[in-house]
Amino acid sequence: MSLLNILTPLYLLITLGFILNKYRFPNKEFWPGIERMTYYILFPTLIFVALVKVPVDLSLLGKILIVILIPAIVSGLLQWLGFVSPNLDKTTFSSMFQGAVRNNTPVALVIGAWLVPDKGLAIMAVIILVMLPYNNISSILILLRYGKPIDNNLFAWWHGVAKNPFIIACALGLSFNLLEIKLPAPLIDTADFLGRSALPFALLAVGAGLKFNSIFENKIAILLSSTAKLIVFPLMCWGLCVLLNVEADFAKIAIIFSAVPTAISSYILARQMGGDAEGMAQIISFQILLAAFTLPVFLLITQQY
């Protein structure tokens, strides 16, 4: 029931965004503005706050590289199988990749704090330090290659990475954390308020971008991406945790982090960088629905520790 309470609001907000856009409320210019604000301000602020607020245990880095990063890389590589379909558009591949490797960090934080009340957030913070930069950099590189046409050279690729607000937020958050730079309480509270608004606005934008008459237009893209993210990724993570006999608290957080649906911000990133935003919205919505069945299984697995 607790898990259902977490997932239901996500899907209801997506539905609300769809309804509002269907009836053109408040107007058609509203949603592009929300997407830009979420992409350039709200989600980067959320990332920054997540990285600076909780002290991190850097001794966990080696375990994270093995039990979470390796499964993420494998899940991303599996998306290349989609090119066996002659109907797969290269921009759709970029959405498949994001759907397979990225993680809904806010949902993972909520479930992690519930699973391991004492150390859950601290463990999650170290995972974020590793996975957030990897997920964003790899997704941005894929979008630069398979999204809207750009100057296809290395300078253009790295210039696109360097100026991306998600990467800037990761770099700043990591620097502030490791250098132990303390921000004034009113400033961090303001940033915290902004960051908390990222998820609901992004969910509304995802719903506004949905077109249900074509939600299963590319079944291969949705099924391959969702299977990799919600089944292959967490199963590999669990297997590696067992193989390496990692401590219970870390294993619980690692498995749940790998088992949550893809990041809501994937839609905003796809929209802003010329990817298949509609396909990304379909993958996100399908994964949120499917996670209502897969997440309880992995939660049950964590209870065995």
Order of alpha helices (4+ residues) and beta strands (2+ residues): alpha-alpha-alpha-alpha-alpha-alpha-alpha-alpha-alpha-alpha-alpha-alpha-alpha-alpha-alpha-alpha-alpha
